[in-house]
Amino acid sequence: MKTAGIILFIVLCVLLLILVLACGLVFNLVIWRKTVRLPKFIEKMIAGNEENDPVYEADLQTAKAEFCALPREDVWLTAPDGARLLGRVLVPEHPNGRTMLLCHGARSSGIGEYRFMAPYLYKNGYTLVIPDHRGCGESDGKYMGYGTHESKDTFLWLRYAKERFPENSIFLLGISMGAATVLMMSNHLEDAAVKGVIADCPYTSAWDEFSYQMHTSFHLPDFPILHICDLYCRALCGYAFKAASPLDSVKCAKKPILFIHGAADDFVPTFMQDILFDACPTEKEKLTVEGAVHARSYYTNPELYNKTLLRFMDTYDEEHK
């Protein structure tokens, strides 16, 4: 019996070690800037229907070249904790009186996220402020906050935009984690210069999103992996997954919001758009783009996207209509 007890104890210790390491891997993949390379079949499970498309990949390169050919200024801000944050500022030759603050998604960058959209906006007179969030792009930081620290940093960029372009109206637009970021600002946007918020494929909370992925991609329950990863995040990053909650902020939003989502998005599911839309107490609009997978609504139907965007901004910015 004593030998059996020792063997059982060793087996339990090994299983616990495997669990701790597995949770560390998951935490690395969703939070850390530097990630462990995964086998292709696991990457495909996580990506869902965002499969590599040769045409899309070629269009990405063309769009990046067009974006990089635009005249832009690199601006650095320093956060209260000393982190240096990079933003690209594009000032058109003939400004239309509107500044757009554009927030990108997880593991992306300003250029990476807005290479399709930015040239159109710039050529139509929009002043663009496009930050790289901390933990992404060229900004400082080891971890992503899924809207927690990104929303605080974006208020620094909002202040910058106001001070540099004081006569302009301001709209905040975010995609994926960037959408969560601008929504998590929505209950604190008191300034009259800010006219509205555009949230493209946001999640209701980081916990909800990770839970959805656990169930749909890996067919696993939340406990214990998600709970352990949440403990890692609290200890190392200073926030809980449930604290990254656009839904909580949207319930007290102070500005009009346009919600955009791809109908074919199986990464951040479309039902999260409906939950956020229903919770919003301010003026609101909703656009669901048929055939669009995650974060590709603009790419899938730019004409409809631009038309909806312009109508929303005209509606809530009479001064620069």
SERO-4910 file (N, C-alpha, C, O; in steps of 0.05 Angstrom, whole numbers):
BEGIN
 pado doro    nc1    nc2    nc3   cac1   cac2   cac3    cc1    cc2    cc3    oc1    oc2    oc3
  Met    A     16    -24      0      0      0      0     17     25      0     10     45    -13
  Lys    A     39     24     15     57     47     16     68     53    -11     70     77    -20
  Thr    A     77     32    -26     88     36    -53     67     47    -72     73     65    -88
  Ala    A     42     37    -70     21     47    -87     15     76    -81     10     91   -100
  Gly    A     17     84    -56     12    112    -49     34    130    -61     28    152    -70
  Ile    A     59    120    -60     81    136    -71     78    139   -101     82    161   -112
  Ile    A     70    117   -115     66    118   -144     44    137   -151     46    153   -170
  Leu    A     22    136   -135     -1    154   -140      8    183   -136      0    201   -152
  Phe    A     23    188   -115     33    216   -110     50    226   -133     48    248   -142
  Ile    A     68    208   -143     86    216   -165     69    222   -190     74    241   -205
  Val    A     49    205   -196     32    209   -219     17    235   -217     15    250   -237
  Leu    A      7    241   -194     -8    266   -190     11    290   -193      3    311   -204
  Cys    A     35    288   -183     55    309   -186     61    314   -216     64    337   -225
  Val    A     65    292   -231     71    294   -259     47    307   -274     51    325   -291
  Leu    A     23    299   -267     -1    310   -280     -3    340   -274    -10    356   -291
  Leu    A      3    347   -249      1    375   -240     22    391   -255     17    414   -264
  Leu    A     46    380   -258     67    394   -273     59    398   -302     64    420   -313
  Ile    A     48    378   -314     39    380   -342     17    402   -344     17    418   -363
  Leu    A     -1    402   -325    -22    423   -325    -11    451   -323    -18    469   -337
  Val    A      8    454   -304     21    480   -300     35    489   -325     34    513   -333
  Leu    A     50    471   -338     64    477   -363     45    484   -386     50    502   -401
  Ala    A     23    468   -387      4    473   -408     -9    500   -405    -13    515   -424
  Cys    A    -16    507   -380    -28    534   -375     -8    556   -381    -15    577   -391
  Gly    A     18    551   -375     38    570   -381     40    575   -411     44    597   -421
  Leu    A     38    553   -427     38    555   -456     14    572   -466     18    589   -483
  Val    A     -9    566   -456    -33    580   -464    -30    610   -457    -37    627   -473
  Phe    A    -21    615   -433    -17    643   -424      3    657   -443     -1    680   -450
  Asn    A     24    643   -450     44    655   -468     31    662   -495     37    683   -506
  Leu    A     14    645   -505      2    648   -532    -17    672   -533    -19    685   -553
  Val    A    -32    676   -511    -52    697   -512    -44    723   -500    -56    744   -506
  Ile    A    -22    724   -484    -15    749   -470     12    759   -477     15    784   -481
  Trp    A     32    742   -479     60    752   -483     64    762   -511     52    752   -531
  Arg    A     82    782   -513     91    791   -540    106    769   -554    100    764   -578
  Lys    A    125    757   -541    141    735   -553    128    709   -547    125    701   -524
  Thr    A    121    694   -568    106    669   -564    122    645   -574    140    648   -591
  Val    A    115    622   -563    126    597   -572    113    589   -598     89    593   -602
  Arg    A    129    579   -617    119    571   -643    103    545   -640    112    526   -627
  Leu    A     79    545   -651     61    522   -649     62    505   -674     68    515   -696
  Pro    A     55    480   -672     51    463   -695     29    475   -713     11    487   -702
  Lys    A     31    471   -739     12    483   -758    -17    475   -752    -35    491   -754
  Phe    A    -22    450   -744    -49    441   -740    -62    455   -716    -87    459   -716
  Ile    A    -47    462   -696    -58    476   -673    -63    505   -681    -84    516   -673
  Glu    A    -46    518   -696    -50    545   -706    -76    546   -722    -91    565   -719
  Lys    A    -81    526   -738   -105    525   -755   -130    523   -737   -151    535   -743
  Met    A   -129    507   -716   -151    504   -697   -159    531   -685   -182    538   -682
  Ile    A   -138    547   -677   -143    572   -664   -153    593   -684   -170    609   -677
  Ala    A   -142    593   -708   -149    613   -728   -177    610   -739   -188    629   -750
  Gly    A   -188    586   -736   -215    582   -747   -216    584   -777   -200    570   -791
  Asn    A   -234    600   -787   -237    602   -817   -220    624   -829   -223    631   -852
  Glu    A   -201    635   -814   -182    654   -825   -158    640   -838   -135    644   -830
  Glu    A   -164    623   -857   -143    608   -871   -127    626   -889   -136    647   -898
  Asn    A   -102    618   -894    -85    633   -912    -98    633   -940   -104    612   -952
  Asp    A   -100    657   -951   -112    661   -978    -90    675   -994    -83    698   -988
  Pro    A    -80    662  -1015    -58    675  -1031    -66    702  -1042    -49    720  -1043
  Val    A    -91    706  -1050   -100    731  -1060   -100    752  -1038    -90    775  -1042
  Tyr    A   -110    745  -1015   -110    763   -992    -81    771   -984    -75    794   -979
  Glu    A    -64    751   -983    -36    756   -975    -23    775   -995     -8    793   -987
  Ala    A    -28    771  -1021    -17    790  -1041    -28    818  -1038    -14    838  -1040
  Asp    A    -54    820  -1032    -67    845  -1028    -56    859  -1003    -53    884  -1003
  Leu    A    -49    844   -983    -36    855   -959    -10    870   -966     -6    892   -956
  Gln    A      6    857   -982     32    869   -989     28    894  -1006     42    914  -1002
  Thr    A      9    893  -1024      3    917  -1041     -7    940  -1023      2    963  -1026
  Ala    A    -25    933  -1005    -36    954   -987    -15    966   -968    -15    990   -963
  Lys    A      3    948   -959     24    958   -941     42    978   -956     50    998   -945
  Ala    A     48    972   -981     65    990   -997     51   1017  -1001     64   1038  -1000
  Glu    A     25   1016  -1005     10   1041  -1009      9   1057   -984     12   1081   -984
  Phe    A      5   1043   -961      5   1057   -935     32   1070   -930     34   1093   -923
  Cys    A     53   1055   -934     80   1064   -927     89   1087   -946    108   1101   -939
  Ala    A     76   1089   -969     83   1111   -987     70   1138   -979     78   1159   -989
  Leu    A     51   1137   -960     38   1161   -951     57   1177   -933     72   1165   -917
  Pro    A     57   1203   -934     73   1219   -916     63   1216   -887     39   1222   -882
  Arg    A     80   1208   -869     72   1204   -841     94   1212   -823    117   1214   -830
  Glu    A     86   1217   -798    105   1225   -777    104   1205   -754     83   1198   -745
  Asp    A    127   1196   -746    129   1179   -722    130   1196   -697    147   1213   -695
  Val    A    111   1191   -679    109   1206   -654    112   1186   -631    100   1165   -631
  Trp    A    128   1194   -611    132   1178   -587    120   1192   -563    125   1215   -558
  Leu    A    104   1177   -547     94   1187   -522    105   1169   -500    111   1146   -504
  Thr    A    107   1181   -476    116   1165   -453     93   1163   -433     82   1183   -424
  Ala    A     86   1138   -427     64   1133   -408     74   1139   -379     98   1140   -374
  Pro    A     55   1142   -360     63   1148   -333     82   1127   -321     98   1134   -303
  Asp    A     81   1102   -330     99   1082   -319    126   1081   -334    143   1064   -328
  Gly    A    130   1100   -353    156   1101   -367    156   1087   -394    176   1089   -408
  Ala    A    135   1072   -401    135   1058   -426    133   1078   -449    118   1097   -448
  Arg    A    150   1073   -470    150   1090   -493    131   1078   -514    133   1054   -521
  Leu    A    113   1095   -525     92   1086   -543     95   1100   -570     97   1125   -570
  Leu    A     94   1085   -591     97   1096   -618     70   1100   -631     53   1082   -629
  Gly    A     67   1122   -644     43   1127   -660     51   1139   -687     69   1155   -689
  Arg    A     36   1132   -708     40   1145   -734     18   1165   -738     -6   1160   -734
  Val    A     26   1189   -747      7   1211   -751      8   1219   -781     29   1224   -792
  Leu    A    -15   1219   -793    -18   1226   -821    -36   1250   -823    -59   1249   -816
  Val    A    -25   1272   -834    -40   1297   -837    -44   1302   -867    -24   1306   -881
  Pro    A    -69   1301   -876    -74   1304   -905    -69   1333   -915    -68   1352   -899
  Glu    A    -65   1336   -940    -61   1363   -952    -85   1380   -948    -83   1404   -944
  His    A   -109   1368   -950   -133   1383   -948   -151   1371   -926   -169   1355   -931
  Pro    A   -145   1377   -900   -160   1365   -878   -190   1372   -879   -198   1393   -887
  Asn    A   -206   1352   -871   -235   1356   -871   -246   1363   -843   -270   1365   -839
  Gly    A   -228   1368   -824   -237   1376   -797   -242   1353   -778   -252   1357   -756
  Arg    A   -235   1328   -787   -239   1305   -770   -213   1290   -765   -197   1285   -783
  Thr    A   -209   1283   -740   -186   1266   -732   -197   1239   -725   -218   1236   -712
  Met    A   -184   1218   -735   -192   1191   -728   -169   1178   -713   -146   1177   -723
  Leu    A   -175   1167   -690   -156   1153   -673   -161   1124   -677   -182   1113   -669
  Leu    A   -142   1109   -689   -146   1082   -698   -130   1062   -681   -106   1064   -679
  Cys    A   -145   1043   -669   -133   1024   -651   -133    996   -663   -153    987   -672
  His    A   -110    983   -662   -107    957   -676   -113    934   -657   -117    937   -633
  Gly    A   -113    909   -668   -119    885   -653    -94    872   -641    -72    882   -644
  Ala    A    -99    850   -626    -77    836   -613    -57    825   -634    -65    815   -655
  Arg    A    -32    827   -627     -9    817   -643     -8    831   -671      4    820   -689
  Ser    A    -20    854   -673    -19    869   -698     -3    895   -693     12    897   -673
  Ser    A     -7    915   -709      5    941   -707    -12    961   -722    -31    953   -735
  Gly    A     -6    986   -719    -21   1006   -733    -21   1002   -763    -42   1002   -777
  Ile    A      3    998   -774      6    994   -803     -7    967   -811    -21    965   -831
  Gly    A     -2    946   -795    -13    920   -801    -43    919   -802    -54    906   -819
  Glu    A    -56    933   -784    -85    933   -782    -99    951   -802   -120    944   -813
  Tyr    A    -87    974   -808   -101    994   -823    -89    999   -851    -93   1020   -863
  Arg    A    -74    980   -861    -62    984   -887    -82    986   -910    -77   1000   -930
  Phe    A   -105    973   -907   -127    976   -927   -142   1002   -923   -148   1015   -943
  Met    A   -149   1008   -899   -167   1030   -893   -154   1058   -893   -166   1077   -903
  Ala    A   -130   1060   -882   -117   1086   -878   -113   1102   -904   -119   1126   -904
  Pro    A   -104   1090   -926   -101   1106   -951   -127   1119   -960   -127   1142   -969
  Tyr    A   -150   1105   -958   -176   1116   -965   -182   1140   -947   -190   1161   -957
  Leu    A   -179   1137   -921   -186   1158   -902   -168   1182   -906   -177   1205   -906
  Tyr    A   -142   1177   -910   -123   1199   -914   -130   1215   -939   -130   1239   -939
  Lys    A   -135   1201   -961   -141   1214   -986   -167   1230   -985   -172   1247  -1002
  Asn    A   -184   1223   -966   -210   1237   -963   -209   1258   -941   -230   1267   -931
  Gly    A   -185   1265   -932   -182   1288   -915   -182   1283   -885   -182   1302   -869
  Tyr    A   -181   1258   -877   -181   1252   -848   -152   1253   -837   -134   1241   -849
  Thr    A   -149   1266   -815   -124   1266   -800   -124   1240   -783   -143   1235   -769
  Leu    A   -103   1225   -786   -102   1198   -773    -80   1197   -752    -57   1205   -756
  Val    A    -88   1187   -728    -69   1181   -707    -71   1151   -702    -92   1141   -694
  Ile    A    -49   1136   -707    -50   1107   -707    -28   1096   -688     -5   1093   -697
  Pro    A    -35   1091   -664    -15   1081   -645     -8   1051   -649    -25   1036   -659
  Asp    A     16   1043   -641     22   1016   -635     18   1011   -605     31   1024   -589
  His    A     -1    994   -598     -6    989   -570     19    976   -556     34    962   -570
  Arg    A     22    980   -531     44    968   -516     42    937   -518     20    926   -517
  Gly    A     65    925   -520     65    896   -524     62    888   -553     61    864   -560
  Cys    A     59    908   -571     55    903   -599     71    923   -616     80    944   -606
  Gly    A     76    916   -641     89    934   -659    116    943   -648    132    927   -639
  Glu    A    121    969   -649    147    980   -640    145    994   -613    165   1005   -604
  Ser    A    122    992   -600    120   1004   -573    132    985   -552    136    962   -558
  Asp    A    138    996   -529    148    980   -507    127    961   -497    103    963   -504
  Gly    A    136    943   -479    117    925   -466    120    896   -473    126    889   -495
  Lys    A    116    879   -452    119    850   -456     92    836   -460     91    814   -471
  Tyr    A     71    849   -450     45    835   -448     23    852   -462     25    877   -462
  Met    A      3    839   -472    -21    853   -482    -42    853   -460    -43    835   -443
  Gly    A    -59    874   -460    -79    877   -439   -107    873   -447   -126    875   -430
  Tyr    A   -112    867   -473   -139    862   -483   -159    885   -476   -182    880   -472
  Gly    A   -148    909   -476   -164    933   -471   -160    946   -445   -168    969   -441
  Thr    A   -147    933   -426   -143    944   -399   -122    967   -401   -130    990   -397
  His    A    -97    960   -405    -77    982   -406    -78    997   -433    -70   1020   -435
  Glu    A    -88    984   -455    -91    997   -481   -110   1021   -479   -105   1042   -491
  Ser    A   -132   1018   -464   -151   1040   -462   -139   1064   -447   -143   1087   -454
  Lys    A   -123   1058   -426   -110   1079   -412    -89   1094   -430    -87   1118   -429
  Asp    A    -74   1078   -445    -54   1090   -463    -67   1107   -485    -57   1127   -493
  Thr    A    -90   1097   -494   -104   1111   -516   -114   1138   -507   -117   1156   -523
  Phe    A   -120   1141   -481   -128   1167   -471   -104   1187   -474   -109   1211   -477
  Leu    A    -80   1177   -472    -56   1194   -477    -56   1203   -506    -50   1227   -511
  Trp    A    -62   1185   -524    -63   1192   -553    -87   1211   -558    -85   1228   -576
  Leu    A   -108   1207   -544   -131   1225   -548   -124   1253   -539   -131   1273   -553
  Arg    A   -110   1256   -517   -101   1282   -507    -82   1294   -528    -84   1318   -534
  Tyr    A    -64   1278   -538    -45   1288   -559    -61   1298   -583    -55   1320   -593
  Ala    A    -80   1283   -592    -95   1291   -616   -110   1317   -611   -112   1334   -629
  Lys    A   -121   1320   -587   -136   1344   -581   -118   1369   -580   -125   1390   -590
  Glu    A    -94   1365   -568    -76   1388   -566    -64   1395   -593    -60   1419   -598
  Arg    A    -58   1376   -609    -45   1382   -635    -66   1392   -656    -59   1409   -673
  Phe    A    -90   1381   -655   -110   1388   -675   -135   1398   -660   -156   1384   -661
  Pro    A   -133   1421   -646   -155   1429   -628   -181   1436   -641   -202   1436   -628
  Glu    A   -181   1442   -667   -206   1450   -681   -220   1425   -692   -243   1428   -702
  Asn    A   -208   1402   -691   -220   1379   -704   -240   1364   -686   -237   1364   -661
  Ser    A   -259   1352   -699   -276   1332   -686   -260   1306   -685   -243   1302   -702
  Ile    A   -266   1289   -666   -251   1264   -662   -270   1240   -662   -291   1240   -648
  Phe    A   -263   1219   -677   -276   1194   -676   -255   1172   -668   -233   1173   -678
  Leu    A   -263   1154   -652   -246   1131   -644   -256   1106   -659   -279   1100   -659
  Leu    A   -237   1093   -672   -244   1068   -686   -224   1046   -678   -200   1051   -678
  Gly    A   -235   1023   -672   -217   1001   -664   -226    975   -677   -250    971   -683
  Ile    A   -207    957   -681   -213    931   -693   -204    909   -673   -181    910   -663
  Ser    A   -221    890   -667   -216    867   -649   -208    878   -621   -224    890   -608
  Met    A   -183    872   -613   -174    883   -587   -176    913   -587   -181    926   -566
  Gly    A   -171    926   -610   -173    955   -612   -202    964   -608   -207    985   -597
  Ala    A   -221    948   -618   -249    953   -613   -256    952   -584   -271    968   -573
  Ala    A   -245    931   -570   -249    929   -541   -237    953   -527   -249    963   -508
  Thr    A   -214    962   -537   -201    986   -525   -219   1010   -526   -222   1024   -506
  Val    A   -229   1017   -550   -245   1041   -552   -272   1038   -537   -283   1058   -527
  Leu    A   -283   1014   -536   -307   1010   -521   -302   1013   -491   -319   1023   -476
  Met    A   -278   1005   -482   -272   1008   -453   -266   1037   -446   -263   1043   -423
  Met    A   -264   1054   -466   -261   1083   -462   -289   1096   -462   -292   1119   -453
  Ser    A   -309   1083   -473   -334   1096   -480   -349   1107   -456   -364   1126   -460
  Asn    A   -345   1096   -433   -359   1107   -409   -344   1130   -396   -353   1141   -376
  His    A   -321   1138   -407   -305   1160   -396   -301   1183   -417   -286   1201   -412
  Leu    A   -315   1181   -439   -310   1201   -460   -329   1225   -456   -351   1226   -467
  Glu    A   -320   1244   -440   -336   1267   -433   -332   1290   -453   -349   1308   -455
  Asp    A   -309   1291   -466   -301   1314   -482   -320   1318   -506   -326   1298   -520
  Ala    A   -328   1342   -511   -347   1348   -533   -334   1345   -560   -348   1341   -580
  Ala    A   -307   1345   -561   -293   1342   -586   -296   1313   -597   -295   1309   -621
  Val    A   -300   1294   -579   -304   1266   -587   -333   1262   -594   -351   1266   -578
  Lys    A   -337   1255   -620   -364   1254   -630   -376   1225   -630   -400   1222   -629
  Gly    A   -358   1205   -632   -369   1178   -633   -347   1157   -633   -323   1163   -634
  Val    A   -356   1132   -631   -339   1109   -629   -347   1088   -649   -371   1083   -653
  Ile    A   -328   1076   -663   -333   1054   -682   -318   1030   -672   -294   1030   -669
  Ala    A   -333   1008   -667   -322    983   -656   -326    961   -676   -348    952   -681
  Asp    A   -304    952   -688   -304    931   -709   -296    904   -696   -273    901   -688
  Cys    A   -314    886   -695   -310    858   -684   -300    857   -656   -280    844   -651
  Pro    A   -313    871   -637   -304    870   -609   -316    845   -595   -336    834   -603
  Tyr    A   -302    837   -573   -312    816   -556   -325    829   -531   -320    852   -525
  Thr    A   -342    813   -517   -355    824   -494   -336    826   -470   -338    845   -454
  Ser    A   -318    807   -468   -296    809   -448   -274    789   -456   -279    771   -472
  Ala    A   -250    793   -446   -228    775   -452   -235    747   -442   -229    727   -455
  Trp    A   -247    745   -418   -255    719   -407   -274    705   -426   -271    681   -432
  Asp    A   -295    720   -435   -314    708   -454   -301    698   -479   -308    676   -489
  Glu    A   -283    714   -490   -270    706   -515   -252    682   -511   -253    664   -528
  Phe    A   -236    681   -490   -219    658   -485   -236    633   -479   -229    611   -488
  Ser    A   -257    637   -465   -275    614   -459   -287    603   -485   -289    579   -489
  Tyr    A   -296    621   -502   -307    613   -528   -286    596   -544   -293    576   -556
  Gln    A   -261    606   -544   -240    591   -558   -235    564   -545   -230    544   -559
  Met    A   -235    563   -519   -231    537   -505   -252    517   -514   -245    494   -518
  His    A   -277    526   -516   -298    507   -522   -299    500   -552   -302    477   -559
  Thr    A   -296    520   -569   -299    515   -598   -275    504   -611   -277    487   -629
  Ser    A   -251    513   -603   -227    504   -617   -216    478   -604   -205    461   -619
  Phe    A   -218    476   -578   -205    453   -564   -225    435   -550   -217    414   -539
  His    A   -250    443   -549   -271    426   -537   -264    420   -508   -267    397   -498
  Leu    A   -254    440   -494   -247    437   -465   -263    456   -448   -271    478   -458
  Pro    A   -268    449   -423   -282    467   -405   -263    490   -396   -239    488   -399
  Asp    A   -275    510   -384   -259    533   -374   -240    524   -351   -217    531   -351
  Phe    A   -251    507   -333   -235    498   -310   -220    473   -318   -231    454   -329
  Pro    A   -194    471   -311   -179    491   -294   -161    510   -310   -150    528   -299
  Ile    A   -158    505   -337   -138    519   -352   -142    549   -352   -124    565   -346
  Leu    A   -167    558   -358   -172    586   -359   -169    600   -332   -159    622   -331
  His    A   -177    586   -311   -174    598   -284   -144    601   -276   -137    621   -264
  Ile    A   -128    581   -283   -100    583   -277    -86    605   -294    -70    620   -283
  Cys    A    -93    606   -319    -82    628   -336    -90    655   -325    -74    674   -326
  Asp    A   -114    657   -315   -123    683   -303   -107    690   -279   -100    713   -275
  Leu    A   -100    670   -263    -82    675   -240    -55    684   -249    -43    703   -237
  Tyr    A    -44    672   -270    -18    681   -281    -20    711   -290     -2    727   -284
  Cys    A    -42    717   -303    -46    744   -313    -48    764   -290    -37    786   -291
  Arg    A    -63    757   -269    -65    775   -246    -37    780   -233    -31    802   -226
  Ala    A    -21    758   -231      5    760   -218     25    775   -235     40    791   -224
  Leu    A     26    769   -261     47    781   -278     39    807   -291     56    824   -295
  Cys    A     13    810   -298      5    833   -314    -12    853   -298    -17    875   -307
  Gly    A    -22    844   -276    -38    863   -259    -67    866   -266    -79    885   -258
  Tyr    A    -78    848   -283   -106    851   -289   -118    823   -292   -104    803   -297
  Ala    A   -144    821   -288   -159    796   -291   -173    796   -318   -180    817   -329
  Phe    A   -177    772   -329   -190    770   -355   -218    783   -355   -226    796   -374
  Lys    A   -232    779   -333   -259    791   -332   -259    821   -329   -279    834   -334
  Ala    A   -236    833   -322   -233    862   -320   -231    874   -348   -237    898   -351
  Ala    A   -222    859   -367   -220    868   -395   -248    865   -407   -253    846   -423
  Ser    A   -266    882   -399   -295    878   -405   -307    902   -419   -316    921   -406
  Pro    A   -307    902   -446   -321    923   -460   -351    925   -453   -363    946   -453
  Leu    A   -362    902   -447   -391    901   -440   -397    919   -416   -417    933   -416
  Asp    A   -381    917   -395   -385    933   -371   -384    963   -378   -400    979   -368
  Ser    A   -365    970   -395   -362    999   -402   -385   1008   -420   -395   1030   -417
  Val    A   -393    992   -439   -414    999   -459   -440   1005   -445   -456   1022   -454
  Lys    A   -445    991   -423   -470    996   -408   -473   1025   -398   -495   1034   -393
  Cys    A   -450   1039   -396   -450   1067   -387   -438   1085   -408   -427   1106   -401
  Ala    A   -439   1077   -433   -427   1093   -455   -439   1121   -456   -462   1125   -449
  Lys    A   -422   1140   -464   -431   1168   -465   -431   1180   -493   -439   1203   -497
  Lys    A   -422   1164   -513   -421   1174   -541   -436   1154   -559   -439   1131   -552
  Pro    A   -444   1163   -583   -456   1145   -602   -436   1124   -611   -412   1129   -612
  Ile    A   -446   1100   -616   -428   1077   -623   -438   1063   -648   -462   1057   -650
  Leu    A   -420   1059   -667   -426   1042   -690   -412   1015   -686   -387   1014   -683
  Phe    A   -428    994   -686   -417    967   -682   -415    953   -710   -434    953   -725
  Ile    A   -392    942   -716   -387    928   -742   -377    900   -736   -361    896   -718
  His    A   -387    881   -751   -378    853   -747   -381    838   -773   -398    843   -789
  Gly    A   -363    819   -777   -365    801   -800   -384    778   -794   -383    766   -773
  Ala    A   -402    773   -813   -422    752   -809   -409    724   -807   -421    706   -796
  Ala    A   -386    721   -819   -372    695   -820   -350    694   -799   -333    676   -800
  Asp    A   -350    712   -780   -329    712   -759   -334    689   -740   -354    689   -725
  Asp    A   -316    670   -739   -318    648   -719   -295    650   -699   -290    630   -685
  Phe    A   -282    672   -698   -261    677   -678   -272    693   -655   -272    684   -632
  Val    A   -282    717   -661   -299    731   -642   -328    729   -653   -334    743   -673
  Pro    A   -345    713   -641   -371    707   -654   -389    731   -656   -388    750   -640
  Thr    A   -406    731   -676   -423    753   -682   -443    758   -660   -452    781   -656
  Phe    A   -450    738   -644   -470    742   -623   -459    761   -602   -475    774   -587
  Met    A   -432    764   -600   -421    784   -581   -428    812   -590   -432    830   -573
  Gln    A   -429    817   -616   -437    843   -626   -466    849   -617   -471    872   -608
  Asp    A   -483    830   -618   -511    834   -611   -514    840   -581   -529    857   -573
  Ile    A   -498    826   -564   -499    831   -535   -490    860   -529   -502    874   -514
  Leu    A   -468    868   -542   -457    895   -538   -477    916   -548   -481    936   -535
  Phe    A   -488    911   -571   -507    930   -583   -531    934   -565   -540    957   -559
  Asp    A   -542    912   -555   -566    913   -538   -560    927   -511   -578    940   -500
  Ala    A   -535    925   -502   -528    937   -476   -522    967   -478   -522    981   -458
  Cys    A   -518    977   -502   -510   1005   -506   -534   1024   -502   -554   1020   -515
  Pro    A   -532   1044   -484   -555   1062   -479   -555   1087   -496   -575   1101   -496
  Thr    A   -534   1092   -511   -533   1116   -527   -543   1111   -556   -552   1089   -562
  Glu    A   -542   1131   -573   -548   1127   -601   -529   1106   -612   -506   1105   -605
  Lys    A   -539   1089   -629   -523   1066   -638   -532   1056   -665   -555   1059   -673
  Glu    A   -513   1045   -680   -519   1032   -705   -504   1006   -707   -485   1001   -692
  Lys    A   -512    989   -725   -500    963   -727   -497    956   -757   -516    959   -772
  Leu    A   -473    946   -764   -468    936   -791   -456    908   -789   -436    904   -776
  Thr    A   -469    889   -802   -458    862   -804   -451    856   -833   -469    856   -850
  Val    A   -426    850   -838   -416    847   -866   -417    818   -874   -403    802   -862
  Glu    A   -434    812   -893   -436    784   -902   -410    774   -914   -397    788   -929
  Gly    A   -403    750   -906   -380    736   -918   -353    744   -905   -332    734   -912
  Ala    A   -354    763   -886   -329    773   -874   -321    756   -850   -337    751   -832
  Val    A   -296    746   -850   -285    733   -826   -274    753   -807   -277    777   -812
  His    A   -260    744   -787   -251    762   -765   -233    784   -776   -213    779   -789
  Ala    A   -240    809   -769   -223    833   -775   -219    838   -805   -201    852   -813
  Arg    A   -237    827   -822   -235    831   -851   -260    843   -863   -265    840   -887
  Ser    A   -276    857   -847   -300    869   -857   -293    890   -878   -306    892   -899
  Tyr    A   -273    907   -872   -266    928   -891   -255    915   -917   -263    924   -939
  Tyr    A   -238    895   -915   -227    882   -938   -249    869   -955   -248    869   -979
  Thr    A   -269    857   -942   -290    842   -955   -309    860   -971   -317    854   -993
  Asn    A   -316    883   -959   -335    901   -972   -328    930   -965   -343    942   -949
  Pro    A   -307    940   -977   -298    968   -969   -319    989   -977   -322   1009   -963
  Glu    A   -334    985   -998   -354   1005  -1007   -375   1008   -985   -382   1030   -978
  Leu    A   -386    985   -976   -407    986   -956   -396    997   -929   -409   1013   -916
  Tyr    A   -372    989   -922   -359    998   -898   -355   1028   -898   -362   1042   -879
  Asn    A   -344   1039   -920   -339   1067   -922   -365   1083   -922   -367   1104   -909
  Lys    A   -385   1073   -936   -411   1087   -937   -424   1088   -909   -434   1109   -901
  Thr    A   -422   1066   -894   -434   1065   -867   -418   1083   -848   -430   1098   -832
  Leu    A   -392   1082   -851   -374   1099   -834   -379   1128   -838   -382   1143   -819
  Leu    A   -381   1136   -863   -385   1165   -870   -412   1174   -860   -415   1196   -849
  Arg    A   -433   1158   -864   -459   1165   -855   -460   1169   -825   -473   1187   -814
  Phe    A   -447   1151   -811   -446   1152   -781   -432   1178   -772   -442   1192   -755
  Met    A   -410   1184   -784   -395   1208   -777   -410   1234   -784   -410   1253   -769
  Asp    A   -423   1234   -807   -439   1257   -815   -462   1261   -796   -469   1284   -790
  Thr    A   -474   1240   -787   -497   1241   -769   -490   1255   -742   -505   1270   -732
  Tyr    A   -466   1248   -732   -459   1257   -705   -437   1279   -705   -427   1286   -684
  Asp    A   -431   1290   -729   -412   1312   -730   -423   1333   -750   -412   1335   -772
  Glu    A   -443   1347   -742   -456   1367   -760   -436   1389   -767   -438   1400   -789
  Glu    A   -418   1395   -749   -400   1418   -754   -382   1413   -778   -376   1432   -793
  His    A   -374   1388   -782   -356   1383   -805   -369   1364   -825   -355   1349   -839
  Lys    A   -394   1367   -828   -409   1349   -846   -403   1357   -875   -414   1345   -894
***
